Amino acid sequence: MEFGWDIPNVHHGFGLDSYAVGDRYSEGVAVNIDTFRYAVERAERIGFGAIWVADHVLFPDKSAASHPLGYRANTGRADDNAGEGNNVRSGDPTFEAITTMSFLAGRTSKVRIGVGVLVIPYRNPVLTAKMLATLDVLSEGRIILAAGVGWLKEAFEALGADYAHRGAVTDEYLDIMKVIWQDPSPSYTGRFYTLPPGLQYNPRPVQKPHIPIWIGGVSRPALRRAATRGSGWLGVYQTPEATAEMHATLRDLLRRADRSDAEFTFAHRLRFQVTDADGGDQPCIGSPQKIADSIRRYHDLGVGHLQLAPPPGPTTADLLEQADRFAEQVRPLIADLWPGRTD
């Protein structure tokens, strides 16, 4: 089993109560350059297989769209969850994903650098393909792309992106990126974008046949996209029971697409916090033993890559403490699952 560690380059817009146990986390977030410098160094020293960043470009103060996982607003404003629209934590720092990946790649030498999920319709597909290919070359083949369609309507509007057709746009843009990464004479004619022949996009990625594309999301269209276009699937905050059902669906969809699941990565992102509190129904929040037992359960379900997302604050020191508590208190309980074990 491979383990990933979240490096918070953004907060996801809603209340911190979704991400952490304890009132002190309402104090704020540690999304800053010190976090990037020290948390990534600590993650590589511990031996995580990948570090992850997320993708938001901007936040409105209030959104007409509901969070896809049903989070309620917890911004501290008087009109939270009252009336139309959803309040958003719009004042926290938001570091652009691909730029941040470049910074992290330059400060590491072994750990893979993942983005999950990159909202594909936000960006021109040719420029996105070029940026990620450049990163893959400069990092010597350490990039993972987890791709998604996005949900924040106001961000689409601000970026001039197609909100209404974002699923179809995502499919087409991913196809274009693969063509650019693999074909020595790329061209593509689609509904939303045309890539004319006679243009070159070198250098191509180090990883072959292309940068790994894991599709993020838990909807039926996301699962279909993973089975037809992805080299993996990144589930997000699902219970073991739901994960088992989605894995079964994915295997059926892969079979129908005449694909094997042997080279398909089943990945999952879970909130992580070692705490004296129980953590409720969050599998990886609570005591070290509870977290270790949960990790084993996801492993037994076929999760090959587990991304752990600690609270994004309130300070960099708190983030580092959670990484150390994983290494010192949780990892010994799952030593047989840790890559590179010597037993």
N, C-alpha and C positions, 0 to 999 in steps of 0.2 A: 504494500500500500504506500502511495506517495502522499505527503502532507504539504499543504500550502498554507501561507500565513498572509493575512490581510494587512496592507499598509494603507491607512486611511488618507486618501488624497481629497476626499469630499466627505460630507455627511449627507445622508440620503434624503434630507428634506423634511422628514417628519420627526416625531419626538424621540429623544434618546431612550425613553422607556422601552422601546422595541429592541434595544441593543444591549442593555445592561441592567443588572440588578443593583440597587442601592441609590439612594437619593442624591449622593454627591455627584453622580454623572450628569445631573441636570445643570451643573455649573458651566459646562461648555465642552468644546472638542479640542483635540490636539492635532489639528490639521495644519502642519507647518514644516518648515525645512529641517528643524531639529528632529522631528519625528522621522522624516525621510532618511536623514543621515544615520541616526542611531538605531531605529527599528529594523532597517534593512540589514545593517551590519550584524545585529543580534540574531536575526532570522537566519542569515547565512551561516553564522558561527554554530547555531544550534543544529543545523543540518536540514532545514526545510527544503523540499524539492522545488518549490516555487513561491514567489511572492506575488501578490495581486493588488491591482488598483481598480477603481471603478470609474464610470463615465457619466458625469454630469457636466454641462457647460455653464448653465445658469439656473437660477431658481426664481420664480415669481413669488411675491408675497402671499398670493392666494391663487389656487389652481381650480379650474373647472373640472379637471380630471381627478378621479379617485386613485389612490395608490393601488397597484395591481394586487398586493397582498392584503389589502383591507386595513392598513394602518390608519389610526385616527390622529388628527392633529394634536400636538402637544408642544406648542410654541411658547406657552405662557401668556398669550394674548387673550383678552377678555372674551373674544368671540370664537375661541376654539370650538369646533364641532357644533356650532350654532348657526343655523341659516344655510344659505346656499354657498357652494364653494368649499374648498379645503385650505385652511391656513398651512403655510409651508415655512420651515426654518430657512429663511432666505438670506440671513446675514452671515452665515458661516463661510469660511474660505472654500473655494471650489477650484482645485488645480486640474487643468486639462490633462486628460488621461495619457495620450501618446507622448506628450512632452515630458510628463512625469516618468513614464517608462524609460525614456532616454536617460534621464538623470539617474534613475535607479540602476539601469544597466551599466552605466559608467562607474558606479560605486561597488559593483559586484563582479565576481568572476566565475561562479559556479551555478548559483541558483537561477532557475528559469524566471522569466518576467511575464506575468499574465495580466490581461485586462478582461474584466468580467462584470457586466457585459458592456462591450463597446456598442453604442447605439448606431447601427450601420447607416440608417437614412440621414443622420445628421451631416455627413461629410461626403464630399465628392469621392466616388469610388476609385478613381485613378490616383488621386492624391493620397487617399488612405492606403491603397495598395503600395504606393511608392514609399510612404513613411514607414510602414510596417516591414517592408522588404529591406529598407535601409537599416532599420533597427535589428533585424535578424542577422544581417551581415556584420554589423558592428559588434553585436553581442555574441557572435560566433554560434548562431543557431539556438538562441535561448528564449524565443518569443512564443507565447500562446495567445491566440485570439479566441475569446469567448464572445459570441456575437448575439445581439438581441435587436428587437424592433423598436423599443422605447415606448414611453407612455405619457410623458409630460407634454401636454398639448402646447403650452405657452413656449416651451423651448423650441419645438418644431417651428412655430410661427416666427420666433425671433431669428432662427437660423435659415428661414426660407425653405424648410424641408417639408415633404409631403406627408402630413399626418394621416390623411384619409386612406392612403394606399401604402402605409408604412410596411406592411407585411410583404406585399408583392415587390416593393422597392428593395427591401432587404434581400429577398431571394435573388433578384437580378444583380444587385451590387456584389453579392458574394460570388456569383458566377463570373462576373467581370474580373474580380480580384483574382480568382483562380486562373483565369485565362492569362492575365498579365504575369502571374507568378510562374506559369508552367510553359506557355506556348512561345516558341522563339519568334513567331510571326503573329502576334495577337490581333484579333479583331472580334467585334461583337455587335450585333444589332438587336436591340430590345425595345420594349414598350416605353421605358423611362430613360434609357441612355443608349447611345451608339458610340462604339469605340471603332474609329475608322482604321483600316489597314495601313501598313507602311510606317508605323511608329514603333520605336523601341523603348523599353522601360528597364534597362539594365541598371544596376545588378539585380538578378533574381535572388530570392531567399536561399540561405544555406540549406534549410530543411527541405527535404524532398518527400513527396512530390510538391508540397507547399507547406506554409506555416500551418500548424494544427488549428482547425476551426472547431471549437466546441460551441454548440448552440445552447444559449441560456433561455430559461423559461419553463413553465410547467403547464402551459395551455396545450390543447390538442394540436394547433398549428405549429407550436414550437417543437413538439415531439416529432411531427411529420418532417419538419425542416431538418431536425437533427438526423433523422434516419435517411433522408435523401441527399442532404448537402453537407452534413457535418462529419468530422472524424471523432466526435464525442458529444456528450450532453452534460451541461452543468445545471443540476437541480439546485433550488434555492429554498432553504429553510423548510423542507418537507419532513414530516414524520417518517419513521421507519415503515409504517404501514403504507403510506402514500408512495414512498420511494419504491417499495416492492411492486406496487401496481404499475408505476410508471416504467420501471425496468421491464416488466412483462410486456407492456404496450410497445416499448421501444424495440424489444427483441422481435416482436411480431411484425412491426413496421420494417425493420431491417430485413427480415426474411422476405417480406413482400417486395422489397426493393432489390432482392437478390444480392444482399450484402451479409457478410458474416459479422457477428459481434466480437470476434476474437481480436480484432485490431481497433475496436471502438472503445473509447474511454468513457466510463460511467463515473462522473465527478459530482461532487456535492459541496455546497457551501452551508456551514452551520455557524450560528453565533457561539462564541466561546468566552467563558469567564469562570475562572476558579474562584469560588466564593464560599463563605461559611453558610450563606443562605441556600435554600433548597433549589431555587432556579425554576420551580414549577415544571411545566411541560417542555421546557427547552432542553434538548438532549445533552448539549455540551455546556450547560451552565449549572454549576453546583460543585460538589466535592470532586476531588481527583478520581475517586473510585467510580462515581456516577459517570463522569466524562469518559473514563476508560471503558466502562461497560457499553456506553453508547457508541463509541468508536468501533468496538468489536462488532456491535450489531450492524452498523453500516458496512463494515468490511464483509461480514457474512452475506449481506445483501448484494454484494458485487461492486461496491463503490471502490474504484481504483485510485481515485485522487480525492482527498478530503481537504477542503479549504476551510480553515478556522478563522473566524472574524471576531477579534476581541473588541470591546467597547472603544469607540474612537476618542477617548478622553478619560477624565478631564485634562490630564497632562501627559506629556511624553513619558515621564517616569512611570505613570500608571500602565502605559502600554508596554514598556520594557518589563515591568514587574509581571504582567500576564505572560509574556514570552518566557521569562525565567521560571515561573510557576509551572508552565507546561513542561519545560525541560526537566525540572527537578522533581515534580510531583506526579505528572501524568505520564510522561514518556517511559519511566521505568515500569509502569503497569502495562504498557503495550510494546515492550521491547521486542517481542517476537514479530510484530508487524512493522517495525521501523526499518526502513531501507538501510542496507549495509551492516546489519547485525552480524556478529561473528559466531553465534552459537551454531 
